[in-house]
Amino acid sequence: MRAWETNVRRVIPYTPGDQPDRPKMIKLNTNENPYPPAPGVEKAVREFQTDCLRLYPDPKASALVEALAERCQVKKEQIFVGVGSDDVLALAFMTFFNSEKPVLFPDITYSFYPVWAEEFRIPYETRALDAHFRIVKEDYVQENGGVIFPNPNAPTSLAMEISEVEEIIRHNQDVVVIVDEAYVDFGAESAVGLVDKYDNLLVVQTFSKSRSMAGMRIGFAIGNPLLIKYLNDVKYSFNSYTMSQLALRLGTEALRDEAYFQETVAKIIKTREQAKRRLAELGFRLPDSSANFLFVTHPEYPAKELYEALKKEDIYVRYFDAPRIDQYLRITIGTDEQMEALYAFLERYEALHRKER
């Protein structure tokens, strides 16, 4: 070991899904939206004046913050924006989780949580999902240094009732509770309606899923103005200009077309409901998803083998080599055509294995 390595901070990094670039691939592994952003976003790209790139972007992201405040029916002082929800969440970990007591989150959840906890030297404990992969709200009624959980949860796809979410918040009013709502638009009730009732609640959302803008990296948080002030203080302490001119312009434009947003979300939900039925007919077992993906297992086919077989056909899904979920695949909801290609392959796969038996 080199002498300087003794002072290197070592963490086990987050492992993202494969990002292949193949001409005829079907990419169902990273929960991206299969449909383009709102038409106004494309128009704004064409009309974007590149001369503004010589100038720093607005550090307050005022236009985007105002548009979000109007859309979410909150005050602009209750909005914080960042470079994707990962940036927002990382800043929230850094800002609010500084107790010697452990932060609590589920054992099967977004795998960035333990990475941030390790990176920022935050003590944490996980709480096991039940046998049906549901969050057990009673497990969060204890002394802690903060609470975070997604709703719907990932990768399990299950959503909690808002009454259960509120119960966790109500029992933890001496710490900050973060509800990560990356997938909320696909079937869960948002906790945004609770932010005026609980000054310790931070709700985090993203443009990456329901707004088809994963490539722009836009995330935001909604909470009490004091929480937002603390977040901005940390953000401005090391980088005031986190969002680009283009991201701010396109993010603001994406919020203008509510009809397109609702139409796209409805298409994904319709395809998801069809996928539940089709996969069940093929023998898969799956929870009742409230997200833009399904979490599936098959009693006869090892998940890793099926994952590899799909990959050979340029169909990409997500496999997690982790305890309790290593026999599951996470399948993003694609277009109807993409899903039909998936079903066709699975039918061939089943026929081949039936013949071998």
Salt bridges, closest charged atoms under 4 A:
GLU5 OE2 - ARG2 NH1 3.71
GLU5 OE1 - ARG10 NH2 3.92
ASP18 OD2 - LYS311 NZ 3.44
GLU32 OE1 - LYS27 NZ 2.74
GLU42 OE2 - ARG46 NH1 3.44
GLU47 OE2 - LYS43 NZ 2.81
ASP51 OD1 - ARG54 NE 3.27
ASP86 OD2 - ARG217 NH2 3.91
ASP107 OD2 - ARG324 NH1 3.14
GLU125 OE1 - ARG127 NH2 2.76
GLU138 OE2 - LYS137 NZ 3.11
GLU143 OE2 - LYS101 NZ 2.69
GLU166 OE2 - LYS197 NZ 2.65
ASP233 OD2 - LYS229 NZ 2.80
GLU253 OE1 - ARG249 NH1 3.17
GLU253 OE1 - ARG256 NE 3.23
GLU258 OE2 - ARG71 NH2 2.83
GLU273 OE2 - ARG272 NE 2.92
GLU273 OE2 - LYS276 NZ 2.92
GLU281 OE2 - ARG277 NH1 3.40
ASP288 OD1 - LYS276 NZ 2.40
GLU300 OE1 - ARG357 NH1 3.19
GLU313 OE1 - ARG348 NH2 3.99
ASP314 OD1 - ARG22 NE 2.64
GLU340 OE2 - ARG278 NH1 3.05
GLU347 OE2 - ARG278 NH2 3.93
GLU350 OE1 - ARG354 NH1 3.94
